[in-house]
Amino acid sequence: MPHLAFPSSTCDGFRCATHCSVRPLAICGELEQLEHEEFERLAQHVRYGPKEALFSEDEVADAVYSLVEGIARLYKLLPDGRRQIIGFALPGDFLGMAPSPRYSFSADSIGGVTVCKFFRGPFLRFIENRPQMLMRMNGFATRELSLAQDQMLLLGRRSAEEKVAAFLVGWRDRLARLEGVTKTVSLPMGRQDIADFLGLTIETVSRTFTKLEREKLIVIVPDGVRVLDPKRFDALAAA
């Protein structure tokens, strides 16, 4: 998965019409050309370096973000300081539309991301009379709810093997929207991130990857895994 690992800055010269390969998946995907040009004038095109925060939980939710390149990590901090990762955002995803005046979770860059950033007030004024964008936002909200329900199942009464397999299958299917179907699953996030997403320890995640490889379900490759037996692997994920 390509990403940009630059310090935070405005992306001078970036133009959506010629540079945005994820526009069909993004919040602006249904806009006509003139509407899109008006929408683009509201945007700040910003790069964030690795581990740099887009926004933090409980900050005033004054902006929304459309992810253009890279992977963002979404998480909440528990009262005892532990981190619970609640998701990973991909190019085309829309972030920050909080139901309250403050963000309900934090988002940071895994390996560098580029976003279109919109201040909340102008964004809301732009969409209020455009039903196609309201429908688009409803689609994003529905998908987020589905992903949240999937994670609730992951955190439930399943074995470590089933959790890891289900995570890999779900991530593979999300990547397929961008890259097409492939047996190799890119994993830009680290084992600790996967552990914090699945409610496991990093040691358990590492042992589980090794066990799945030993059982000839996957092969661990640089920056990801390759699925050797998709039928068996999908069955394990669905268990």
Buried (B, 14 or more C-beta within 10 A) or exposed (E): BEBBBBEEEEBEEBEBEEBBEBBEBBBBBBBEEEBBEEBBEBBBBBBBBBEBBBBEEEBEBBBBBBBBBBBBBBBEBEEEEEBBBBBBBBBBBBBBBBEEEEBEBBBBBBBBBBBBBBEBEEBEEBBEEBEEBEEBBEBBEEEBEEBEEBBEEBBEEBEBBBBBBBBBBBBBEBBEEBEEEEBBBBBBBEBBBBBBBBBBBBEBBBBBBEBBBEBEBBBEEEEBBEBBBEEBBBEBBEE
